[in-house]
Amino acid sequence: MNPRLVEIALRKQRLQLRAEAQRDDMVHRLRGIDATLDRLDAAREHLAWARRRRRCCRSAC
């Protein structure tokens, strides 16, 4: 087999392994803030609901 192709295949494999390790690390780090992000999303949805309701009440008056 061509030594250049072997080198490219090994480089590709190393990059894939490094990408997998980085994904695992990211998942581990984000696991801690997942609940916080869920709470922020819920708060944002409640604020949007309150704004829509306020506009609705103003137009009804």
Secondary structure, 3 states (H helix, E strand, C coil): CCHHHHHHHHHHHHHHHHHHHHHHHHHHHHHCCHHHHHHHHHHHHHHHHHHHHHHHHHHHC
